[in-house]
């Protein structure tokens, strides 16, 4: 099993280019199911989850091809032969985003058999709101042997209210509604940039969608959609991770291929720690300025502070001056990285959904184990700032969400090596 060996102490300096968004790419890939023919998605990151989604679509009869070069990457999905609307457990168990095939299959093919989802072990993420919404639109839903069995004639528009904003739920039902008869209204919808990118793709395909990016989205169903050719947005979580990397190492980096507005909540908190975050024509300039100040954060749905950056920010707070309070409101089991950071000398106390972090002058290198995708990123960041050598085990989690992270870190001057 591969791991990263990291010798800490070197400030990150130079330029890094952010890859396309994983969390935008995956739903857009499933949107290809809604049309017959070849769709093209450019800027797709070469990640394990992308390849898993491609394999999932190929298992249904679609043709999937991925091209990756030094200056560009793209995914081609030809759904002309898609005739087996089944998402098997072996693939779905590794990636929760697999559930995003439910809406498109219901709308286009009228039936689906999809395994209940897996992915990172960061707490319960039920799909009951997805299924309730599809039932409101006229689908029949049964659970049998760990699978969702779905049947539908043409879906019908409906008014659907989400008890809490759900990104994948919003995306699933927005795709289903695109081919439904009549108008669907999604209330308390997720507002994330990835939802907007999917909506823009669907509009390019011929869908009629208004309000994406707000809490109320209205979709007027159409009879047919055409394949898409789309450029995916940059990954705002990767942007945040490298920005925290500059702050935690006292570095100075230019981050290219970013949409600064997607990064606002993190930028504000980084500035509060004393880091310099500046928008420039070339990209986002982030500079660490000595030991950070302690800052409190509360994770919230977009446009609040993202739960996907909580672990990375905790690593930064481990070496801050003073005591910080981190309130995790999105997932109930997302502090598993805390015990690994403690192995490096961090002082962290967990009570329910709140972590109290008392900053120490420096972390110390240690062997640590990643428990999920963002936890792995936090451990890499902590190791970059620590005194001595660290080894981060189980980095297959990291490979699910970061494209060639160690190569990008090496280019920024880090002492990082991938080993078996």
BAVOVO-293973 format. One record per residue (C-alpha): residue in one letter; x, y, z. Coordinates in Angstrom, 2 decimals. Example, Ala and Ser with C-alpha at 12.3 -4.5 7.8 and 13.67 -1.06 7.14 Angstrom:
REM residues 2
<rec residu="A" px="12.30" py="-4.50" pz="7.80"/>
<rec residu="S" px="13.67" py="-1.06" pz="7.14"/>
REM end
This chain:
REM residues 420
<rec residu="X" px="0.00" py="0.00" pz="0.00"/>
<rec residu="X" px="1.41" py="3.40" pz="-1.00"/>
<rec residu="X" px="2.26" py="6.16" pz="1.48"/>
<rec residu="X" px="3.89" py="9.58" pz="1.53"/>
<rec residu="X" px="7.18" py="10.32" pz="3.27"/>
<rec residu="X" px="7.39" py="14.02" pz="4.11"/>
<rec residu="X" px="10.25" py="15.93" pz="5.68"/>
<rec residu="X" px="8.80" py="19.10" pz="7.14"/>
<rec residu="X" px="10.15" py="22.59" pz="7.55"/>
<rec residu="X" px="10.39" py="23.89" pz="3.97"/>
<rec residu="X" px="8.09" py="26.83" pz="3.11"/>
<rec residu="X" px="6.03" py="26.29" pz="-0.02"/>
<rec residu="X" px="7.11" py="28.74" pz="-2.72"/>
<rec residu="X" px="6.27" py="29.09" pz="-6.40"/>
<rec residu="X" px="3.25" py="28.55" pz="-8.62"/>
<rec residu="X" px="0.63" py="25.80" pz="-8.56"/>
<rec residu="X" px="-2.17" py="25.22" pz="-11.07"/>
<rec residu="X" px="-5.45" py="23.91" pz="-9.68"/>
<rec residu="X" px="-7.13" py="20.95" pz="-11.37"/>
<rec residu="X" px="-10.75" py="20.73" pz="-12.43"/>
<rec residu="X" px="-13.31" py="20.13" pz="-9.70"/>
<rec residu="X" px="-13.95" py="16.53" pz="-8.75"/>
<rec residu="X" px="-17.27" py="17.43" pz="-7.14"/>
<rec residu="X" px="-18.40" py="19.18" pz="-10.32"/>
<rec residu="X" px="-17.05" py="16.54" pz="-12.73"/>
<rec residu="X" px="-18.86" py="13.55" pz="-11.23"/>
<rec residu="X" px="-22.46" py="14.85" pz="-11.48"/>
<rec residu="X" px="-21.80" py="16.28" pz="-14.96"/>
<rec residu="X" px="-20.54" py="12.87" pz="-16.06"/>
<rec residu="X" px="-23.83" py="11.30" pz="-14.93"/>
<rec residu="X" px="-25.76" py="14.02" pz="-16.78"/>
<rec residu="X" px="-24.52" py="12.39" pz="-20.00"/>
<rec residu="X" px="-27.11" py="9.65" pz="-19.33"/>
<rec residu="X" px="-29.85" py="12.18" pz="-20.12"/>
<rec residu="X" px="-28.90" py="12.36" pz="-23.82"/>
<rec residu="X" px="-28.01" py="9.87" pz="-26.52"/>
<rec residu="X" px="-24.64" py="10.32" pz="-28.15"/>
<rec residu="X" px="-21.17" py="11.52" pz="-27.17"/>
<rec residu="X" px="-20.67" py="14.15" pz="-24.48"/>
<rec residu="X" px="-17.29" py="15.76" pz="-23.76"/>
<rec residu="X" px="-16.13" py="17.19" pz="-20.44"/>
<rec residu="X" px="-12.83" py="19.10" pz="-20.46"/>
<rec residu="X" px="-10.53" py="19.81" pz="-17.53"/>
<rec residu="X" px="-11.51" py="16.65" pz="-15.69"/>
<rec residu="X" px="-9.00" py="15.70" pz="-12.97"/>
<rec residu="X" px="-7.26" py="12.33" pz="-13.33"/>
<rec residu="X" px="-8.58" py="10.90" pz="-10.08"/>
<rec residu="X" px="-9.66" py="7.51" pz="-8.81"/>
<rec residu="X" px="-13.27" py="8.70" pz="-8.34"/>
<rec residu="X" px="-13.45" py="9.91" pz="-11.96"/>
<rec residu="X" px="-12.23" py="6.54" pz="-13.19"/>
<rec residu="X" px="-14.70" py="4.77" pz="-10.90"/>
<rec residu="X" px="-17.57" py="6.83" pz="-12.34"/>
<rec residu="X" px="-16.33" py="6.03" pz="-15.84"/>
<rec residu="X" px="-16.31" py="2.32" pz="-14.99"/>
<rec residu="X" px="-19.81" py="2.62" pz="-13.55"/>
<rec residu="X" px="-21.11" py="4.18" pz="-16.77"/>
<rec residu="X" px="-19.24" py="1.62" pz="-18.88"/>
<rec residu="X" px="-20.88" py="-1.17" pz="-16.88"/>
<rec residu="X" px="-24.24" py="0.22" pz="-17.99"/>
<rec residu="X" px="-23.25" py="-0.01" pz="-21.65"/>
<rec residu="X" px="-21.89" py="3.49" pz="-22.24"/>
<rec residu="X" px="-18.48" py="3.99" pz="-23.82"/>
<rec residu="X" px="-16.07" py="5.93" pz="-21.60"/>
<rec residu="X" px="-12.69" py="7.32" pz="-22.65"/>
<rec residu="X" px="-10.33" py="9.50" pz="-20.65"/>
<rec residu="X" px="-7.46" py="11.45" pz="-22.18"/>
<rec residu="X" px="-4.87" py="13.07" pz="-19.95"/>
<rec residu="X" px="-1.98" py="15.17" pz="-21.21"/>
<rec residu="X" px="0.39" py="17.67" pz="-19.59"/>
<rec residu="X" px="-1.76" py="20.66" pz="-20.56"/>
<rec residu="X" px="-5.31" py="19.29" pz="-20.70"/>
<rec residu="X" px="-7.56" py="16.36" pz="-19.88"/>
<rec residu="X" px="-11.01" py="15.34" pz="-21.03"/>
<rec residu="X" px="-13.60" py="12.64" pz="-20.57"/>
<rec residu="X" px="-15.75" py="11.36" pz="-23.43"/>
<rec residu="X" px="-18.98" py="9.53" pz="-22.62"/>
<rec residu="X" px="-21.03" py="7.97" pz="-25.41"/>
<rec residu="X" px="-24.38" py="6.78" pz="-24.09"/>
<rec residu="X" px="-25.73" py="5.44" pz="-27.40"/>
<rec residu="X" px="-25.36" py="1.85" pz="-26.17"/>
<rec residu="X" px="-26.47" py="2.37" pz="-22.57"/>
<rec residu="X" px="-28.92" py="-0.48" pz="-21.93"/>
<rec residu="X" px="-28.15" py="-1.85" pz="-18.46"/>
<rec residu="X" px="-29.21" py="0.71" pz="-15.81"/>
<rec residu="X" px="-27.52" py="-1.11" pz="-12.92"/>
<rec residu="X" px="-24.90" py="0.35" pz="-10.55"/>
<rec residu="X" px="-23.25" py="-2.56" pz="-8.79"/>
<rec residu="X" px="-22.09" py="-2.65" pz="-5.17"/>
<rec residu="X" px="-18.44" py="-3.31" pz="-6.05"/>
<rec residu="X" px="-18.15" py="0.17" pz="-7.58"/>
<rec residu="X" px="-20.73" py="2.13" pz="-5.58"/>
<rec residu="X" px="-19.24" py="1.08" pz="-2.22"/>
<rec residu="X" px="-16.08" py="3.09" pz="-2.93"/>
<rec residu="X" px="-17.77" py="6.34" pz="-3.95"/>
<rec residu="X" px="-20.92" py="7.94" pz="-2.62"/>
<rec residu="X" px="-21.32" py="10.09" pz="-5.75"/>
<rec residu="X" px="-22.44" py="6.95" pz="-7.60"/>
<rec residu="X" px="-25.95" py="7.67" pz="-6.32"/>
<rec residu="X" px="-26.07" py="10.53" pz="-8.84"/>
<rec residu="X" px="-27.04" py="8.07" pz="-11.58"/>
<rec residu="X" px="-30.49" py="7.61" pz="-9.97"/>
<rec residu="X" px="-32.08" py="10.81" pz="-11.26"/>
<rec residu="X" px="-30.80" py="10.58" pz="-14.85"/>
<rec residu="X" px="-31.70" py="6.87" pz="-15.13"/>
<rec residu="X" px="-35.20" py="7.50" pz="-13.78"/>
<rec residu="X" px="-35.76" py="10.36" pz="-16.21"/>
<rec residu="X" px="-34.24" py="8.82" pz="-19.34"/>
<rec residu="X" px="-34.67" py="5.07" pz="-18.93"/>
<rec residu="X" px="-37.53" py="4.76" pz="-16.45"/>
<rec residu="X" px="-35.77" py="2.18" pz="-14.32"/>
<rec residu="X" px="-32.66" py="1.73" pz="-12.23"/>
<rec residu="X" px="-31.01" py="-0.68" pz="-9.82"/>
<rec residu="X" px="-28.42" py="1.17" pz="-7.77"/>
<rec residu="X" px="-26.53" py="-0.07" pz="-4.74"/>
<rec residu="X" px="-26.79" py="2.05" pz="-1.61"/>
<rec residu="X" px="-23.72" py="4.32" pz="-1.55"/>
<rec residu="X" px="-20.39" py="4.15" pz="0.26"/>
<rec residu="X" px="-17.39" py="6.50" pz="0.24"/>
<rec residu="X" px="-15.60" py="8.25" pz="3.10"/>
<rec residu="X" px="-16.52" py="7.16" pz="6.64"/>
<rec residu="X" px="-17.34" py="10.67" pz="7.87"/>
<rec residu="X" px="-20.85" py="10.07" pz="9.18"/>
<rec residu="X" px="-24.31" py="9.20" pz="7.99"/>
<rec residu="X" px="-25.19" py="10.67" pz="4.62"/>
<rec residu="X" px="-28.58" py="9.13" pz="3.83"/>
<rec residu="X" px="-30.25" py="9.44" pz="0.45"/>
<rec residu="X" px="-33.79" py="9.52" pz="1.80"/>
<rec residu="X" px="-34.36" py="13.04" pz="0.39"/>
<rec residu="X" px="-33.29" py="11.85" pz="-3.08"/>
<rec residu="X" px="-35.75" py="8.95" pz="-2.96"/>
<rec residu="X" px="-38.62" py="10.98" pz="-1.48"/>
<rec residu="X" px="-38.20" py="13.54" pz="-4.23"/>
<rec residu="X" px="-38.23" py="10.92" pz="-6.98"/>
<rec residu="X" px="-41.36" py="9.38" pz="-5.47"/>
<rec residu="X" px="-43.01" py="12.81" pz="-5.51"/>
<rec residu="X" px="-42.20" py="12.94" pz="-9.21"/>
<rec residu="X" px="-44.00" py="9.64" pz="-9.78"/>
<rec residu="X" px="-41.31" py="6.99" pz="-9.42"/>
<rec residu="X" px="-41.85" py="3.80" pz="-7.42"/>
<rec residu="X" px="-38.96" py="3.07" pz="-5.08"/>
<rec residu="X" px="-38.12" py="-0.15" pz="-3.24"/>
<rec residu="X" px="-35.12" py="-1.18" pz="-1.16"/>
<rec residu="X" px="-34.04" py="-4.79" pz="-1.61"/>
<rec residu="X" px="-30.78" py="-6.51" pz="-0.69"/>
<rec residu="X" px="-28.87" py="-3.25" pz="-0.32"/>
<rec residu="X" px="-30.10" py="-1.92" pz="-3.67"/>
<rec residu="X" px="-32.52" py="0.83" pz="-4.65"/>
<rec residu="X" px="-34.97" py="-0.52" pz="-7.22"/>
<rec residu="X" px="-36.62" py="2.30" pz="-9.12"/>
<rec residu="X" px="-39.32" py="2.25" pz="-11.79"/>
<rec residu="X" px="-41.01" py="5.16" pz="-13.50"/>
<rec residu="X" px="-42.96" py="6.10" pz="-16.56"/>
<rec residu="X" px="-42.27" py="9.70" pz="-17.53"/>
<rec residu="X" px="-41.57" py="11.64" pz="-14.34"/>
<rec residu="X" px="-43.86" py="14.56" pz="-13.50"/>
<rec residu="X" px="-42.95" py="17.97" pz="-12.13"/>
<rec residu="X" px="-43.39" py="18.46" pz="-8.40"/>
<rec residu="X" px="-42.68" py="20.90" pz="-5.58"/>
<rec residu="X" px="-39.92" py="19.47" pz="-3.39"/>
<rec residu="X" px="-38.61" py="20.92" pz="-0.14"/>
<rec residu="X" px="-35.29" py="19.74" pz="1.30"/>
<rec residu="X" px="-35.29" py="19.54" pz="5.11"/>
<rec residu="X" px="-31.60" py="20.47" pz="4.94"/>
<rec residu="X" px="-29.66" py="21.58" pz="1.86"/>
<rec residu="X" px="-28.17" py="18.55" pz="0.11"/>
<rec residu="X" px="-25.75" py="18.93" pz="-2.77"/>
<rec residu="X" px="-26.17" py="15.49" pz="-4.33"/>
<rec residu="X" px="-29.91" py="15.55" pz="-3.61"/>
<rec residu="X" px="-30.28" py="18.89" pz="-5.40"/>
<rec residu="X" px="-28.20" py="17.62" pz="-8.32"/>
<rec residu="X" px="-30.03" py="14.30" pz="-8.61"/>
<rec residu="X" px="-33.50" py="15.84" pz="-8.64"/>
<rec residu="X" px="-32.45" py="18.71" pz="-10.92"/>
<rec residu="X" px="-31.28" py="16.14" pz="-13.49"/>
<rec residu="X" px="-34.46" py="14.08" pz="-13.06"/>
<rec residu="X" px="-36.63" py="17.19" pz="-13.48"/>
<rec residu="X" px="-34.87" py="18.21" pz="-16.71"/>
<rec residu="X" px="-36.80" py="15.52" pz="-18.63"/>
<rec residu="X" px="-39.93" py="15.42" pz="-16.45"/>
<rec residu="X" px="-43.32" py="16.59" pz="-17.68"/>
<rec residu="X" px="-44.16" py="19.98" pz="-16.23"/>
<rec residu="X" px="-42.41" py="22.23" pz="-13.74"/>
<rec residu="X" px="-40.38" py="21.12" pz="-10.73"/>
<rec residu="X" px="-39.54" py="23.51" pz="-7.91"/>
<rec residu="X" px="-36.68" py="22.66" pz="-5.52"/>
<rec residu="X" px="-36.84" py="24.67" pz="-2.27"/>
<rec residu="X" px="-34.00" py="24.99" pz="0.25"/>
<rec residu="X" px="-31.72" py="23.75" pz="-2.52"/>
<rec residu="X" px="-27.95" py="23.56" pz="-2.21"/>
<rec residu="X" px="-26.16" py="26.67" pz="-3.50"/>
<rec residu="X" px="-22.67" py="25.27" pz="-4.11"/>
<rec residu="X" px="-20.73" py="26.29" pz="-7.26"/>
<rec residu="X" px="-20.77" py="22.63" pz="-8.33"/>
<rec residu="X" px="-24.59" py="22.76" pz="-8.47"/>
<rec residu="X" px="-24.36" py="25.85" pz="-10.67"/>
<rec residu="X" px="-21.84" py="24.15" pz="-12.97"/>
<rec residu="X" px="-24.18" py="21.18" pz="-13.40"/>
<rec residu="X" px="-27.11" py="23.51" pz="-14.08"/>
<rec residu="X" px="-25.08" py="25.36" pz="-16.71"/>
<rec residu="X" px="-24.24" py="22.04" pz="-18.37"/>
<rec residu="X" px="-27.89" py="20.99" pz="-18.39"/>
<rec residu="X" px="-28.87" py="24.33" pz="-19.95"/>
<rec residu="X" px="-26.24" py="23.73" pz="-22.65"/>
<rec residu="X" px="-27.99" py="20.40" pz="-23.26"/>
<rec residu="X" px="-31.32" py="22.18" pz="-23.76"/>
<rec residu="X" px="-32.76" py="22.13" pz="-20.23"/>
<rec residu="X" px="-34.79" py="25.04" pz="-18.85"/>
<rec residu="X" px="-33.46" py="25.91" pz="-15.39"/>
<rec residu="X" px="-33.73" py="29.12" pz="-13.39"/>
<rec residu="X" px="-32.38" py="30.00" pz="-9.96"/>
<rec residu="X" px="-29.34" py="27.72" pz="-9.66"/>
<rec residu="X" px="-27.04" py="29.19" pz="-7.05"/>
<rec residu="X" px="-30.01" py="30.28" pz="-4.96"/>
<rec residu="X" px="-32.15" py="28.36" pz="-2.51"/>
<rec residu="X" px="-35.07" py="28.03" pz="-4.97"/>
<rec residu="X" px="-34.50" py="26.34" pz="-8.34"/>
<rec residu="X" px="-37.22" py="26.00" pz="-10.97"/>
<rec residu="X" px="-36.91" py="23.43" pz="-13.76"/>
<rec residu="X" px="-39.32" py="23.19" pz="-16.68"/>
<rec residu="X" px="-39.02" py="19.74" pz="-18.18"/>
<rec residu="X" px="-38.32" py="19.24" pz="-21.88"/>
<rec residu="X" px="-38.88" py="16.25" pz="-24.15"/>
<rec residu="X" px="-35.28" py="15.72" pz="-25.17"/>
<rec residu="X" px="-31.73" py="16.79" pz="-24.31"/>
<rec residu="X" px="-28.64" py="16.79" pz="-26.49"/>
<rec residu="X" px="-25.07" py="15.77" pz="-25.55"/>
<rec residu="X" px="-22.83" py="18.42" pz="-23.99"/>
<rec residu="X" px="-19.36" py="19.85" pz="-24.53"/>
<rec residu="X" px="-18.33" py="21.60" pz="-21.33"/>
<rec residu="X" px="-15.32" py="22.92" pz="-19.37"/>
<rec residu="X" px="-15.48" py="22.00" pz="-15.69"/>
<rec residu="X" px="-14.84" py="24.66" pz="-13.03"/>
<rec residu="X" px="-11.61" py="24.65" pz="-10.97"/>
<rec residu="X" px="-11.58" py="22.72" pz="-7.69"/>
<rec residu="X" px="-12.21" py="25.19" pz="-4.86"/>
<rec residu="X" px="-11.26" py="22.61" pz="-2.19"/>
<rec residu="X" px="-7.88" py="22.00" pz="-3.78"/>
<rec residu="X" px="-7.46" py="25.78" pz="-3.96"/>
<rec residu="X" px="-8.16" py="26.02" pz="-0.23"/>
<rec residu="X" px="-5.81" py="23.15" pz="0.58"/>
<rec residu="X" px="-2.84" py="24.78" pz="-1.15"/>
<rec residu="X" px="-3.71" py="28.16" pz="0.35"/>
<rec residu="X" px="-3.62" py="26.63" pz="3.82"/>
<rec residu="X" px="-0.36" py="24.96" pz="2.79"/>
<rec residu="X" px="1.18" py="28.39" pz="2.17"/>
<rec residu="X" px="-0.06" py="29.67" pz="5.53"/>
<rec residu="X" px="1.01" py="26.66" pz="7.60"/>
<rec residu="X" px="4.55" py="26.57" pz="6.16"/>
<rec residu="X" px="5.11" py="30.34" pz="6.07"/>
<rec residu="X" px="5.26" py="30.05" pz="2.29"/>
<rec residu="X" px="4.50" py="32.32" pz="-0.64"/>
<rec residu="X" px="2.62" py="30.81" pz="-3.58"/>
<rec residu="X" px="0.65" py="31.89" pz="-6.63"/>
<rec residu="X" px="-2.42" py="29.71" pz="-7.23"/>
<rec residu="X" px="-3.55" py="29.64" pz="-10.86"/>
<rec residu="X" px="-6.84" py="28.47" pz="-12.41"/>
<rec residu="X" px="-9.08" py="29.66" pz="-9.58"/>
<rec residu="X" px="-12.44" py="31.39" pz="-9.24"/>
<rec residu="X" px="-11.73" py="33.61" pz="-6.20"/>
<rec residu="X" px="-15.42" py="34.09" pz="-5.36"/>
<rec residu="X" px="-15.74" py="30.35" pz="-4.69"/>
<rec residu="X" px="-13.01" py="30.72" pz="-2.08"/>
<rec residu="X" px="-14.33" py="33.76" pz="-0.15"/>
<rec residu="X" px="-15.23" py="32.07" pz="3.16"/>
<rec residu="X" px="-11.80" py="30.46" pz="3.43"/>
<rec residu="X" px="-10.02" py="33.65" pz="2.31"/>
<rec residu="X" px="-11.67" py="35.64" pz="5.11"/>
<rec residu="X" px="-10.57" py="33.14" pz="7.76"/>
<rec residu="X" px="-7.05" py="32.88" pz="6.38"/>
<rec residu="X" px="-6.69" py="36.67" pz="6.53"/>
<rec residu="X" px="-7.86" py="36.53" pz="10.16"/>
<rec residu="X" px="-4.94" py="34.19" pz="10.92"/>
<rec residu="X" px="-2.56" py="36.83" pz="9.57"/>
<rec residu="X" px="-1.93" py="35.30" pz="6.14"/>
<rec residu="X" px="-1.92" py="37.51" pz="3.08"/>
<rec residu="X" px="-4.51" py="36.52" pz="0.47"/>
<rec residu="X" px="-4.58" py="38.71" pz="-2.60"/>
<rec residu="X" px="-6.38" py="38.48" pz="-5.94"/>
<rec residu="X" px="-4.09" py="39.27" pz="-8.89"/>
<rec residu="X" px="-4.55" py="39.09" pz="-12.69"/>
<rec residu="X" px="-2.37" py="35.97" pz="-12.67"/>
<rec residu="X" px="-4.28" py="34.17" pz="-9.90"/>
<rec residu="X" px="-4.53" py="34.08" pz="-6.13"/>
<rec residu="X" px="-1.45" py="35.08" pz="-4.14"/>
<rec residu="X" px="-1.19" py="33.54" pz="-0.66"/>
<rec residu="X" px="1.61" py="34.30" pz="1.75"/>
<rec residu="X" px="2.12" py="33.04" pz="5.28"/>
<rec residu="X" px="3.32" py="35.62" pz="7.81"/>
<rec residu="X" px="4.88" py="33.85" pz="10.76"/>
<rec residu="X" px="2.97" py="31.84" pz="13.32"/>
<rec residu="X" px="-0.80" py="32.14" pz="12.65"/>
<rec residu="X" px="-3.32" py="33.72" pz="14.99"/>
<rec residu="X" px="-6.02" py="31.41" pz="16.37"/>
<rec residu="X" px="-9.40" py="31.70" pz="14.64"/>
<rec residu="X" px="-12.79" py="30.11" pz="15.32"/>
<rec residu="X" px="-14.68" py="28.48" pz="12.44"/>
<rec residu="X" px="-18.11" py="26.92" pz="12.00"/>
<rec residu="X" px="-18.71" py="24.73" pz="8.96"/>
<rec residu="X" px="-21.84" py="25.55" pz="6.98"/>
<rec residu="X" px="-23.32" py="24.84" pz="3.56"/>
<rec residu="X" px="-22.11" py="27.20" pz="0.83"/>
<rec residu="X" px="-21.48" py="30.14" pz="0.96"/>
<rec residu="X" px="-20.36" py="29.34" pz="4.53"/>
<rec residu="X" px="-17.05" py="27.79" pz="5.53"/>
<rec residu="X" px="-16.87" py="24.40" pz="3.76"/>
<rec residu="X" px="-16.80" py="21.19" pz="5.77"/>
<rec residu="X" px="-14.33" py="19.90" pz="3.17"/>
<rec residu="X" px="-11.73" py="22.40" pz="4.45"/>
<rec residu="X" px="-12.33" py="21.87" pz="8.17"/>
<rec residu="X" px="-9.60" py="19.23" pz="8.55"/>
<rec residu="X" px="-7.00" py="21.29" pz="6.69"/>
<rec residu="X" px="-7.82" py="24.37" pz="8.77"/>
<rec residu="X" px="-7.55" py="22.34" pz="11.97"/>
<rec residu="X" px="-3.98" py="21.45" pz="10.99"/>
<rec residu="X" px="-3.24" py="25.18" pz="10.68"/>
<rec residu="X" px="-4.82" py="25.91" pz="14.06"/>
<rec residu="X" px="-2.60" py="23.26" pz="15.68"/>
<rec residu="X" px="0.37" py="25.66" pz="15.43"/>
<rec residu="X" px="-1.60" py="28.90" pz="15.99"/>
<rec residu="X" px="-1.06" py="31.34" pz="18.85"/>
<rec residu="X" px="-3.89" py="30.85" pz="21.30"/>
<rec residu="X" px="-6.89" py="28.53" pz="21.35"/>
<rec residu="X" px="-9.38" py="28.05" pz="18.51"/>
<rec residu="X" px="-12.82" py="26.49" pz="18.42"/>
<rec residu="X" px="-13.91" py="24.44" pz="15.40"/>
<rec residu="X" px="-17.63" py="23.70" pz="15.18"/>
<rec residu="X" px="-18.52" py="20.95" pz="12.66"/>
<rec residu="X" px="-22.22" py="21.24" pz="11.81"/>
<rec residu="X" px="-22.41" py="19.29" pz="8.52"/>
<rec residu="X" px="-21.11" py="15.79" pz="9.35"/>
<rec residu="X" px="-21.24" py="14.24" pz="12.79"/>
<rec residu="X" px="-18.13" py="12.08" pz="12.49"/>
<rec residu="X" px="-15.59" py="14.33" pz="10.83"/>
<rec residu="X" px="-12.92" py="14.72" pz="13.50"/>
<rec residu="X" px="-11.13" py="11.42" pz="12.93"/>
<rec residu="X" px="-8.00" py="13.28" pz="11.84"/>
<rec residu="X" px="-7.74" py="14.85" pz="15.32"/>
<rec residu="X" px="-6.28" py="11.73" pz="16.94"/>
<rec residu="X" px="-3.66" py="11.49" pz="14.19"/>
<rec residu="X" px="-2.72" py="15.15" pz="14.60"/>
<rec residu="X" px="-2.31" py="14.45" pz="18.33"/>
<rec residu="X" px="0.34" py="11.88" pz="17.42"/>
<rec residu="X" px="2.28" py="14.83" pz="16.00"/>
<rec residu="X" px="1.99" py="16.78" pz="19.25"/>
<rec residu="X" px="-1.25" py="18.69" pz="18.63"/>
<rec residu="X" px="-3.41" py="19.59" pz="21.63"/>
<rec residu="X" px="-7.03" py="18.93" pz="20.63"/>
<rec residu="X" px="-10.09" py="18.23" pz="22.74"/>
<rec residu="X" px="-13.27" py="16.92" pz="21.14"/>
<rec residu="X" px="-16.72" py="17.33" pz="22.66"/>
<rec residu="X" px="-19.52" py="16.35" pz="20.32"/>
<rec residu="X" px="-19.31" py="18.46" pz="17.18"/>
<rec residu="X" px="-16.83" py="20.94" pz="18.65"/>
<rec residu="X" px="-13.05" py="20.67" pz="18.62"/>
<rec residu="X" px="-11.01" py="22.95" pz="20.86"/>
<rec residu="X" px="-7.48" py="23.34" pz="19.54"/>
<rec residu="X" px="-4.74" py="24.83" pz="21.70"/>
<rec residu="X" px="-1.92" py="25.87" pz="19.44"/>
<rec residu="X" px="1.61" py="24.59" pz="20.04"/>
<rec residu="X" px="4.84" py="26.22" pz="18.79"/>
<rec residu="X" px="5.56" py="23.32" pz="16.44"/>
<rec residu="X" px="4.35" py="19.86" pz="15.45"/>
<rec residu="X" px="6.69" py="16.89" pz="15.37"/>
<rec residu="X" px="7.05" py="14.34" pz="12.60"/>
<rec residu="X" px="5.29" py="10.99" pz="13.14"/>
<rec residu="X" px="3.71" py="8.05" pz="11.35"/>
<rec residu="X" px="0.03" py="8.79" pz="10.82"/>
<rec residu="X" px="-2.89" py="7.15" pz="9.04"/>
<rec residu="X" px="-5.46" py="8.83" pz="6.80"/>
<rec residu="X" px="-9.08" py="7.95" pz="7.53"/>
<rec residu="X" px="-10.80" py="9.84" pz="4.71"/>
<rec residu="X" px="-10.09" py="12.19" pz="1.81"/>
<rec residu="X" px="-9.87" py="15.54" pz="3.58"/>
<rec residu="X" px="-8.26" py="14.02" pz="6.69"/>
<rec residu="X" px="-5.43" py="12.81" pz="4.46"/>
<rec residu="X" px="-4.92" py="16.37" pz="3.18"/>
<rec residu="X" px="-4.79" py="17.74" pz="6.74"/>
<rec residu="X" px="-2.11" py="15.21" pz="7.69"/>
<rec residu="X" px="-0.02" py="16.12" pz="4.64"/>
<rec residu="X" px="-0.26" py="19.81" pz="5.57"/>
<rec residu="X" px="0.66" py="19.10" pz="9.19"/>
<rec residu="X" px="3.65" py="17.03" pz="8.04"/>
<rec residu="X" px="4.85" py="19.86" pz="5.78"/>
<rec residu="X" px="4.97" py="22.17" pz="8.81"/>
<rec residu="X" px="6.28" py="19.64" pz="11.34"/>
<rec residu="X" px="9.84" py="19.25" pz="12.58"/>
<rec residu="X" px="11.36" py="16.04" pz="11.30"/>
<rec residu="X" px="9.99" py="13.31" pz="9.07"/>
<rec residu="X" px="6.44" py="12.02" pz="8.82"/>
<rec residu="X" px="4.90" py="9.10" pz="6.97"/>
<rec residu="X" px="1.25" py="9.35" pz="5.90"/>
<rec residu="X" px="-0.30" py="5.91" pz="5.39"/>
<rec residu="X" px="-3.39" py="4.97" pz="3.34"/>
<rec residu="X" px="-3.01" py="7.78" pz="0.83"/>
<rec residu="X" px="-5.43" py="6.08" pz="-1.54"/>
<rec residu="X" px="-7.88" py="8.43" pz="0.18"/>
<rec residu="X" px="-5.79" py="11.38" pz="-1.03"/>
<rec residu="X" px="-5.79" py="10.04" pz="-4.58"/>
<rec residu="X" px="-9.59" py="10.13" pz="-4.61"/>
<rec residu="X" px="-9.63" py="13.93" pz="-4.53"/>
<rec residu="X" px="-6.21" py="15.42" pz="-5.34"/>
<rec residu="X" px="-4.56" py="15.10" pz="-8.74"/>
<rec residu="X" px="-0.80" py="14.44" pz="-8.46"/>
<rec residu="X" px="-0.58" py="16.23" pz="-5.13"/>
<rec residu="X" px="2.96" py="15.15" pz="-4.33"/>
<rec residu="X" px="4.20" py="16.36" pz="-7.73"/>
<rec residu="X" px="2.63" py="19.77" pz="-7.16"/>
<rec residu="X" px="4.16" py="19.92" pz="-3.68"/>
<rec residu="X" px="7.59" py="18.96" pz="-5.03"/>
<rec residu="X" px="7.35" py="21.81" pz="-7.54"/>
<rec residu="X" px="6.69" py="24.16" pz="-4.61"/>
<rec residu="X" px="9.86" py="23.02" pz="-2.82"/>
<rec residu="X" px="8.44" py="20.42" pz="-0.44"/>
<rec residu="X" px="10.46" py="17.32" pz="0.49"/>
<rec residu="X" px="7.86" py="14.66" pz="-0.41"/>
<rec residu="X" px="8.24" py="11.12" pz="-1.70"/>
<rec residu="X" px="5.62" py="8.51" pz="-2.60"/>
<rec residu="X" px="6.74" py="5.07" pz="-1.43"/>
<rec residu="X" px="5.30" py="1.56" pz="-1.36"/>
REM end
